[in-house]
Amino acid sequence: MVEIDPAFRADVLRGLAEPVPAIPARWLYDRRGSELFDEITRLPAYYPTRTETALLEQVMVDLPTYVAPGGAVVEFGAGAATKTPLLLAAVHPKAYVPIDISGEYLEASAAVVDADHARVAVHPVIGDFTQDVVLPSEIDGLDRLGFFPGSTIGNFVPKSAAALLGHFRDILGTGSKLLIGMDRIKPVDRLVAAYNDPEGVTAQFNLNLLERINRELDADIPVDAFAHEARWADMLGRIEMHLVAKRDVEFSVAGQQFAFAEGRSIHTENSHKYGQRGARLLLLAGGWTPITEWLAPHEAFVIILCEAHPDRFAP
């Protein structure tokens, strides 16, 4: 029997009952969802991972100027940790702490990092980085560098993004640094194509959420009654992912009944895109002071290094 996560159950039931149905994006990432997202990052249309990885090569040349060796790297939402080796090779930390909600997937990726970096102590933490996270005592007293690549901050509406950045500050502490990737605004056709690939992998990733609900929450959602859709919301500066009902449909989840008319959707994910000043302002709102930044060609993507300065008494 699959163990039911009470937070997953509560979020799904509440989200489906909302006037605008929505389920938090973090629940897309069970083991199968994490595997599918890893596949998405290698698709031709999905530029963010490829663009950021190329940019990281440049970042890592400069980063030792700003980050001393012997500290601890804390990665929020580590996933497959595909970009992590670049960072570890550049800053030579004493410890690496990957945090991810998908425990089985995290343990596998942490084991790979552990095997490849014998001089780095790996301390995986299974948990939701948006909630309270306790870092391992083994990194007490070490300088801390947070790592949040992949433009994952774009999954959060600006109010929640600023709160999350403040949460990272609380976890890492004053004086710590954060290396974060953010996607930039670009032509709409390129944005939409990245989230609606012709291979259909993103559609599988999105629809897997319904499969997970059926499997874990005793639900009977007819998955074939829903279709993946990616939309650009210009006024909000974001790509939205939806699961749209292709016909009138009724189903139950954990004993509760739901009905969706044709065309009604479940909003499953956002991906906000930021301009130069918007990105910096968001970081400042979260308690992080930008130090320097690196831009990809054509300003397609930005990686920013920032620091948690002590709070000031006055402006």
N, C-alpha and C positions, 0 to 999 in steps of 0.2 A: 504494500500500500504506500502511495506517495504521501510524504508528510506535508501537511498544509501549512503554508506560511500565513499566519493570521494577518499580517500587514498586506500581503498580496490579496487575500480574500476581501479585506476591508476596502482596499483601493478599487478593486474591480467592481464590487457591489455599489459603492458610492459613485464611481465614475459612470457606470452604465445608467444610473438613475438621475444623473444631472440633466438639466435642460439642454445643455450642449455636451453630449456624452464624450468622456475623455478618460484615458487611463495613463498614468505616469509612464514615461518612456523607459524608466529603469527596469520595468517588468518585461521588456522585450528580450532581456539578456539572461535567459536560462542557458543551459549548456548548448542546446541546438541553436538558439538565437545568437550566442556568442560565436559559434562556428560559422553561421551564415554571415554575420557582420565581418568576420575575418575574411571571408570570401569576397564580400562586397568591396573591401579595401583594395583588392587586386584587380577589380574590373576596369576596363579602359575608360568608361564614362565617369568613374568616381575619382575625381582629381584630388580631393583634400589630402588623402594619405600619401599619395605619390608626391604631391607638391610639398607637403610638410617634411617628408623624409629627405627630399633633396635639399631643402632649406636647412635642415638640421645638420647636414654635413658642413655647411658654412658656419652655423651657430657654434658647433663644437670646437672649431678652431679658435674662436674668440672667448668662449665661456670660461676657461681657466683663469682669465684675467679678472673675472668677477667672483668666482667660486673656488674656495680653497679646497685642497684634497683632504681626505680623512673624515669627511662628514657623513651624513645619512641622506640618501635619496628616498623620498616618500612619493610613490606614484598613485594618484587617485584614479580608480577605474583602470587597472593595469591591463585587463584583457589578455591578449596574446603576448604582450610586452615586446612587440616587434621593433619599436623604436628605442627601447631601453638600452640595448647594448651600446649604441652610439653615445648615450649620455654617460654610462658607467665607464666607458673607455676614455672619455674626455676629462671627467672630474675625479676619477679614482676615489670613490667613497669607501668608507669602512663598512657601511651597511646599506642594504636596499630593502625597503618596506613596500611591497606591492599590496594595494587594497582593492578588492573587487567583491561584488555581490555574488558572483557565480563561483562557489567554493571549489567544485571539482575542476573547473576550467582554470581557476587561479592556481591551484596546487600543481597542475601539469605545467603551466607556463613558468611558475616559480622554480620548479625543478630543473627546467632547461637553463634558466639564468644561473642557478646555483652550480650546475655542472660546467658551464662555460666561463664562470668568473670565480675561480677558487679563492681569490683574496677578498672577496666581498661576502659578508655574512647576509644571507637572505632570510627575512622574517615576514612571510606572508600573513596578511590579516584579512580574514573573511568577514565582510560587512558592507553595509550601505554607506558610502562616504558622505551622503547627505545627512546622515544621522550621527549620533555620538560614536566616535571611534577612539579606542584606546591604543596608542602606539606602544610597541614593545619596550620594556624597560632597558633592553640592551642598547638603545640609542640615546638614553639619557645623557645629557652633557655634550652631545655631538651637534655641530652646526647642521641645520636642516635645509634641504632644497626640495621643495614640492615640485612635482612634475605632473602637468595636466595637458597632455597633447591632444591632437585629434579634433580640435575645435568643439570638444564636448561641452564647453561652457555655453555654446550656442543652443543646446537642448533646453535651456532654462529661460523662461521669460525674464526680462531685465531685473525686475524686483527680486525674483528668486535667485538669479545669477549673482546679484550683489550680496544677498544673504549667504549664498554658498561660499563666495570668496571670503566673506567675514568668518564663516565657519572654518575654512581652511586656515585662516590666520589664527583662530583660536587653537586649532589642533597643532599647528607647527610652532607657534609662539613668536613673540616680538624678536626681531633681528633675523628671522628666517627669510629665505628667498623663495620665489615661485617662478617657474618657467612654464609659460602657457601659450598654447597655439590658438589662434582665432582666424576664422575664415572671413574673407573680405567680400563686399558686394561686387557682383559682376553681371554680365549679360544673363537675362532670365532663362534663355534656352539652355545655356550651359548648366545653370543651377538645377533646373528641373530634370535634365537628362541624368545628372549625378544621382538623383533620388528616384529615378524611374528607368532603370537600365533595361536595355532591350533583352538581356539574358533572363530577366525576371527574378533575379536573386533578391533584390530589395522587396519585391512582392512576397516572396517566400518568407523573408525575414519578418515582414509586417504581419502576414497571415499566421505565422508561427505563434503569435501571441494568443490567437483564438484556440489553436491546438493546445497550448499550455493551459489555458483556462479550462478547456474540456477535460484535460488529463488530471489537473490538480484540484479543480473545484467542483467536481461532479456536475459538469455542465453538458449541454447537448446542442451547442451552437453549430448550425450547419455552415461549416467553413466555406463551402462552395457558393454560399449565398452572399458572400462579401468579396469586394475587389479592392486591391491596393490603389491609392491615388496620391500623387504628390502635387502640391499647389504652391505657387509663389504668392504670398500676401505682401504686396508692396508697401502699404502703409505701416505694416508691422515689421518690415525688413526681415522676413523669414520664409523658409520653406516649411510647409506643414505636410505631415503624413497622416492620411486618413484610411480607415477601412469603411468602405461605402456599401450599403445594402443594395444588392442588384434586384431584389424583389421584396415584397412584404414578407417579414419573417418573425416568428415567435420562438423563444427558447427559454431555458431555465439555467440559472447559475446558483449553486449552493442552495437550492430549494426556492429561489426567488424567480418570478416570471418577468420576462421583458418582451417588448414588441417593438420592432423597427419597421417603419414604412420604407418603401423603395426610395433610395436617394439619401436617406438619413445616414450619418456617418459617426464613427467612433474616432476621435482625434487621438492619435497615438504618439506623435513626436513633433517637436519643432527643431529647426536648425537656423538660429539667428545669424545674420551676417552683419559685420560691423565695419564702419568706416574708421579712419585713423583716430579722430578725436573721440568718437563714441567708444572705441575700445579702451582708450586711456581713461576716460571718465568712468566707465564701468569698474575698472580696477581700483580707481581712487575711492569709488563708492563702497567697495568691499574692503577697504583698509590697506590696499597695496599701492605703493608708490613706484611707478615705472622707472627703471634705471636706463634700459636700452632696449632696442628692438631690431629685428631683422626682417626684411621684406623679400618675398619671393618675386621673381620676374613678373612685370606687369601688375605688381601689387596684388597678386592673386591670393596671398596668404601672409599672415604675420605671426612671428613668434616674439613674445615680450618677456623680458626678465624684470621682475619687480621685487621689492623688499618691504617687509612689514616693519616700518619705522615706528618708534615709540609714539604714542598719542601725544599731541601737543596741547598745551594749556589754552592757547589762543591761536588764531590764524597766523 
